[in-house]
Amino acid sequence: MLVNMEAKDHLGKMLEANYFLPRKLSIYRVAKDTCINTKTICGVLCGRKRLPVKEAVLLARYFGERDDFFAKIQLEADLKFEKQRLQG
């Protein structure tokens, strides 16, 4: 799956649009199935939290992606944010 995220977007929006909504999944359902804390999932989807690596791997396996799929997207977003912050 090719992912294109603009600077204002975050991993949570992509997760919601491409994984949660099409499958009609709730935060509670994914949390229960993956053993990820609901607060963590909610924070990521809302853009308030980064996706930790362990949870990135668990979500990737849950959604049938490569283990590093979501972690790489999070890293790219972090790099883009820091570049913008350092430019002024």
C-alpha positions in Angstrom: 0.0 0.0 0.0 1.4 3.4 -1.0 0.8 6.1 1.6 0.9 9.8 0.8 0.6 12.1 3.8 0.8 15.8 3.8 2.6 17.7 6.5 -0.6 18.6 8.3 -1.6 15.0 8.3 -0.5 12.4 10.9 -0.4 8.7 11.1 -3.6 8.6 13.0 -5.6 10.1 10.2 -4.2 7.5 7.8 -4.9 4.7 10.1 -8.4 5.8 10.6 -9.2 6.4 6.9 -7.4 3.3 5.5 -7.8 0.7 8.3 -10.4 1.5 10.9 -13.3 3.0 8.9 -13.3 0.6 5.9 -13.3 -2.4 8.3 -15.8 -0.7 10.7 -13.4 -1.2 13.6 -13.7 0.6 16.9 -10.8 1.6 19.1 -12.0 -0.8 21.7 -12.1 -3.7 19.2 -8.6 -3.1 18.0 -7.3 -2.6 21.5 -8.9 -5.8 22.7 -7.6 -7.8 19.7 -4.0 -6.4 19.9 -3.6 -5.8 23.6 -2.8 -2.2 22.9 -4.1 0.3 25.5 -7.2 2.1 24.3 -5.6 5.5 25.4 -2.6 4.8 23.2 -4.8 4.1 20.1 -7.0 7.0 20.8 -4.1 9.4 21.2 -2.5 8.2 18.0 -5.7 8.5 16.0 -6.3 12.0 17.3 -2.7 13.0 16.6 -1.8 13.7 20.2 0.6 10.8 20.6 3.3 9.1 18.5 2.9 5.5 17.8 5.4 3.5 19.8 7.4 0.9 17.9 6.0 -2.1 19.8 2.4 -1.0 19.1 3.4 -0.2 15.5 4.5 -3.8 15.0 1.3 -5.1 16.7 -0.9 -3.0 14.5 1.0 -4.0 11.3 0.5 -7.7 12.1 -3.1 -7.1 13.0 -3.8 -5.3 9.7 -1.6 -7.7 7.6 1.2 -5.3 6.8 5.0 -5.7 7.1 6.2 -5.4 10.7 8.0 -2.1 10.0 5.2 -0.5 7.9 3.6 1.8 10.5 6.9 2.5 12.3 8.4 3.8 9.1 5.4 6.1 8.5 5.8 7.4 12.1 9.5 8.0 11.6 8.9 9.9 8.3 6.4 12.1 10.0 8.8 12.7 12.9 11.6 13.7 10.5 9.3 16.0 8.6 8.2 17.7 11.8 11.7 18.2 13.1 12.9 19.6 9.7 10.1 22.1 9.8 10.8 23.0 13.4 14.5 23.5 12.8 13.9 25.7 9.7 12.1 28.3 11.9 
